[in-house]
Amino acid sequence: MKEEVVIVVGAGPAGIATSVCLSHLSIPNIVLEREDCLASLWTMKCYDRLHLHIPKQLSELPHMSFPADFPTYPSKDQFIAFLETYASHFKVSPLYNRLVELAKFDEGTGKWCVDVKNTSTGDYEKYVGLFLVVATGVGDPYVPEIEGLDSFKGEVLHSTEYKSGAKYENKNVLVVGSGNSGMEIALDLANFGAKTSIVVRSPIHILNREMMHMGIMLMKCLPLNIVDWLLVFSSKLIYGDTTKYGITRPQEGPIIIHGKRGRLPVIDVGTYNKIKSGQIQVLPLMRNVTGEYVELLNEKSYQFDVIVLATGFKRAANKWLKDCDYLLNENGNTKPGLATNWKGENGLYCAGLSKKGLYAAGIDAEKIANDIKTLI
């Protein structure tokens, strides 16, 4: 049994930032990470062309800025380098290969008990702390149930396994999922000469980076409904009637949707022009898969060599964190609309689970550290 004041679960940006903020206030803490590296999503599960969608000034973590020579939108490799420098500079040393299997609050001792499996040795460990911070990032890849998918004769991979479109030139590739990852993977495939299609299941807002930046800045001084109106107006001005290409806009604005359901708008970095030019085909929802053919709800069938599932994640915290339904939803994110979505009961905290980006994760980290400081 190992005891510490604060136990942080997750060594992604939010977990590292929380550890830094705690140490800055001289609060002892320990970081547990189930993978063998920090920021495993960025290091192991992201495609090569990924860049930050928010300017670096709005993506910095507490107590350290991005290098001045970094571009406005740093690449994946640059961001990983920044995180490694950040952790090294502030002497954050996560315990790797620690898979949390159970975390519960002990009413008798007033402490959190965390059961952990050391996956590198097979040993079981127990950690005890006054405070528990859940900073577990995106969790596990989500694969939806698609009738006949196991019969597909081609290659099926989740977006976490996709790196580059270089090996898919001239192949018929279907991307399932029209969030930011799906849209950008479709662009990457088209750039490498793949015959690319993407399933757009529901209405989406499309913004570019400049619009998104403008919206973030305007939210500081204008009512959200006004900012929403401006974003939708700008999107219509830039992108026109998207229904001609199989994409409809939601009735509600992007900020309202994000607040209610945690769903982000698509940040366009060139995909829409490929759709307009016909290099990327937009398709409706899938019905089933038979052999190498995919049947859609419009009863048309298409032949594909590859299916990329850009279908998101299921966070793992719900599996091991007991009695957290009041704070986390079924996907393991903090519930939208909570007055304090970074703080739970009995010394429980959440960092970076509100789906509001790196800047919000840094703010969570500072709030958590300051709150714990007042309590001890």
Solvent accessible surface area in square Angstrom, and as a share of the most:
residue,aa,sasa,rsa
1,M,164,0.73
2,K,102,0.43
3,E,104,0.47
4,E,53,0.24
5,V,36,0.20
6,V,0,0.00
7,I,0,0.00
8,V,0,0.00
9,V,10,0.05
10,G,8,0.07
11,A,0,0.00
12,G,18,0.17
13,P,20,0.12
14,A,12,0.10
15,G,0,0.00
16,I,0,0.00
17,A,0,0.00
18,T,0,0.00
19,S,5,0.03
20,V,2,0.01
21,C,4,0.03
22,L,0,0.00
23,S,59,0.38
24,H,115,0.51
25,L,49,0.24
26,S,97,0.62
27,I,3,0.02
28,P,67,0.42
29,N,31,0.16
30,I,33,0.17
31,V,5,0.03
32,L,1,0.00
33,E,13,0.06
34,R,76,0.28
35,E,39,0.18
36,D,93,0.48
37,C,28,0.17
38,L,22,0.11
39,A,1,0.01
40,S,19,0.12
41,L,48,0.24
42,W,30,0.10
43,T,57,0.33
44,M,79,0.35
45,K,37,0.16
46,C,12,0.07
47,Y,10,0.04
48,D,82,0.42
49,R,68,0.25
50,L,21,0.10
51,H,64,0.29
52,L,10,0.05
53,H,30,0.13
54,I,40,0.20
55,P,4,0.02
56,K,24,0.10
57,Q,108,0.48
58,L,22,0.11
59,S,3,0.02
60,E,49,0.22
61,L,4,0.02
62,P,13,0.08
63,H,85,0.38
64,M,41,0.18
65,S,71,0.46
66,F,11,0.04
67,P,55,0.35
68,A,104,0.81
69,D,126,0.65
70,F,33,0.14
71,P,60,0.38
72,T,66,0.39
73,Y,33,0.13
74,P,0,0.00
75,S,25,0.16
76,K,19,0.08
77,D,100,0.52
78,Q,54,0.24
79,F,0,0.00
80,I,22,0.11
81,A,47,0.36
82,F,6,0.02
83,L,0,0.00
84,E,92,0.41
85,T,77,0.45
86,Y,0,0.00
87,A,4,0.03
88,S,82,0.53
89,H,113,0.51
90,F,52,0.22
91,K,173,0.73
92,V,16,0.09
93,S,92,0.60
94,P,15,0.09
95,L,50,0.25
96,Y,63,0.24
97,N,39,0.20
98,R,37,0.13
99,L,62,0.31
100,V,11,0.06
101,E,78,0.35
102,L,43,0.22
103,A,0,0.00
104,K,101,0.43
105,F,48,0.20
106,D,52,0.27
107,E,141,0.63
108,G,74,0.71
109,T,87,0.51
110,G,31,0.30
111,K,53,0.23
112,W,9,0.03
113,C,24,0.14
114,V,0,0.00
115,D,40,0.21
116,V,0,0.00
117,K,61,0.26
118,N,11,0.06
119,T,68,0.40
120,S,75,0.48
121,T,87,0.51
122,G,37,0.35
123,D,82,0.42
124,Y,146,0.55
125,E,35,0.16
126,K,74,0.31
127,Y,2,0.01
128,V,9,0.05
129,G,0,0.00
130,L,74,0.37
131,F,15,0.06
132,L,0,0.00
133,V,0,0.00
134,V,0,0.00
135,A,3,0.02
136,T,30,0.17
137,G,35,0.34
138,V,37,0.21
139,G,6,0.06
140,D,35,0.18
141,P,57,0.36
142,Y,83,0.32
143,V,80,0.46
144,P,29,0.18
145,E,180,0.81
146,I,29,0.15
147,E,127,0.57
148,G,22,0.21
149,L,27,0.14
150,D,142,0.74
151,S,57,0.37
152,F,18,0.07
153,K,162,0.69
154,G,32,0.31
155,E,66,0.30
156,V,59,0.34
157,L,12,0.06
158,H,10,0.04
159,S,9,0.06
160,T,13,0.07
161,E,109,0.49
162,Y,2,0.01
163,K,77,0.33
164,S,30,0.20
165,G,0,0.00
166,A,62,0.48
167,K,136,0.58
168,Y,4,0.01
169,E,108,0.48
170,N,103,0.53
171,K,85,0.36
172,N,39,0.20
173,V,0,0.00
174,L,0,0.00
175,V,0,0.00
176,V,15,0.09
177,G,17,0.16
178,S,9,0.06
179,G,38,0.36
180,N,33,0.17
181,S,47,0.30
182,G,1,0.01
183,M,8,0.04
184,E,4,0.02
185,I,0,0.00
186,A,0,0.00
187,L,7,0.04
188,D,9,0.05
189,L,0,0.00
190,A,11,0.08
191,N,80,0.41
192,F,85,0.36
193,G,33,0.32
194,A,8,0.06
195,K,122,0.52
196,T,5,0.03
197,S,5,0.03
198,I,0,0.00
199,V,2,0.01
200,V,15,0.09
201,R,179,0.65
202,S,35,0.23
203,P,56,0.35
204,I,8,0.04
205,H,8,0.04
206,I,6,0.03
207,L,1,0.00
208,N,31,0.16
209,R,50,0.18
210,E,114,0.51
211,M,11,0.05
212,M,35,0.16
213,H,63,0.28
214,M,69,0.31
215,G,3,0.03
216,I,45,0.23
217,M,82,0.37
218,L,41,0.20
219,M,85,0.38
220,K,131,0.56
221,C,96,0.57
222,L,65,0.32
223,P,81,0.51
224,L,85,0.42
225,N,96,0.49
226,I,76,0.39
227,V,0,0.00
228,D,7,0.04
229,W,155,0.55
230,L,51,0.25
231,L,4,0.02
232,V,31,0.18
233,F,101,0.42
234,S,23,0.15
235,S,0,0.00
236,K,109,0.46
237,L,130,0.65
238,I,104,0.53
239,Y,22,0.09
240,G,32,0.31
241,D,75,0.39
242,T,2,0.01
243,T,75,0.44
244,K,143,0.60
245,Y,65,0.25
246,G,48,0.46
247,I,1,0.00
248,T,64,0.37
249,R,47,0.17
250,P,27,0.17
251,Q,185,0.82
252,E,53,0.24
253,G,9,0.09
254,P,5,0.03
255,I,25,0.13
256,I,66,0.34
257,I,14,0.07
258,H,29,0.13
259,G,39,0.37
260,K,116,0.49
261,R,140,0.51
262,G,8,0.07
263,R,94,0.34
264,L,81,0.40
265,P,10,0.06
266,V,5,0.03
267,I,13,0.07
268,D,21,0.11
269,V,38,0.22
270,G,23,0.22
271,T,4,0.02
272,Y,6,0.02
273,N,104,0.53
274,K,41,0.17
275,I,9,0.04
276,K,99,0.42
277,S,69,0.45
278,G,58,0.55
279,Q,92,0.41
280,I,2,0.01
281,Q,77,0.34
282,V,26,0.15
283,L,7,0.04
284,P,50,0.32
285,L,67,0.33
286,M,19,0.08
287,R,101,0.37
288,N,27,0.14
289,V,5,0.03
290,T,96,0.56
291,G,15,0.14
292,E,65,0.29
293,Y,108,0.41
294,V,0,0.00
295,E,46,0.21
296,L,0,0.00
297,L,88,0.44
298,N,70,0.36
299,E,124,0.55
300,K,117,0.50
301,S,67,0.43
302,Y,55,0.21
303,Q,55,0.25
304,F,8,0.03
305,D,48,0.25
306,V,3,0.01
307,I,0,0.00
308,V,0,0.00
309,L,3,0.01
310,A,11,0.09
311,T,31,0.18
312,G,29,0.28
313,F,60,0.25
314,K,74,0.31
315,R,27,0.10
316,A,13,0.10
317,A,0,0.00
318,N,51,0.26
319,K,145,0.61
320,W,16,0.06
321,L,4,0.02
322,K,96,0.41
323,D,131,0.68
324,C,4,0.03
325,D,109,0.56
326,Y,85,0.32
327,L,3,0.02
328,L,3,0.02
329,N,31,0.16
330,E,133,0.60
331,N,49,0.25
332,G,0,0.00
333,N,16,0.08
334,T,6,0.04
335,K,69,0.29
336,P,58,0.36
337,G,81,0.78
338,L,65,0.32
339,A,115,0.89
340,T,56,0.33
341,N,31,0.16
342,W,38,0.13
343,K,74,0.31
344,G,14,0.13
345,E,103,0.46
346,N,76,0.39
347,G,16,0.15
348,L,3,0.01
349,Y,0,0.00
350,C,1,0.01
351,A,1,0.00
352,G,23,0.22
353,L,1,0.01
354,S,17,0.11
355,K,77,0.32
356,K,113,0.48
357,G,48,0.46
358,L,31,0.15
359,Y,108,0.41
360,A,18,0.14
361,A,5,0.04
362,G,3,0.03
363,I,60,0.31
364,D,12,0.06
365,A,0,0.00
366,E,70,0.31
367,K,89,0.38
368,I,0,0.00
369,A,1,0.01
370,N,83,0.42
371,D,28,0.14
372,I,0,0.00
373,K,97,0.41
374,T,108,0.63
375,L,105,0.52
376,I,102,0.52
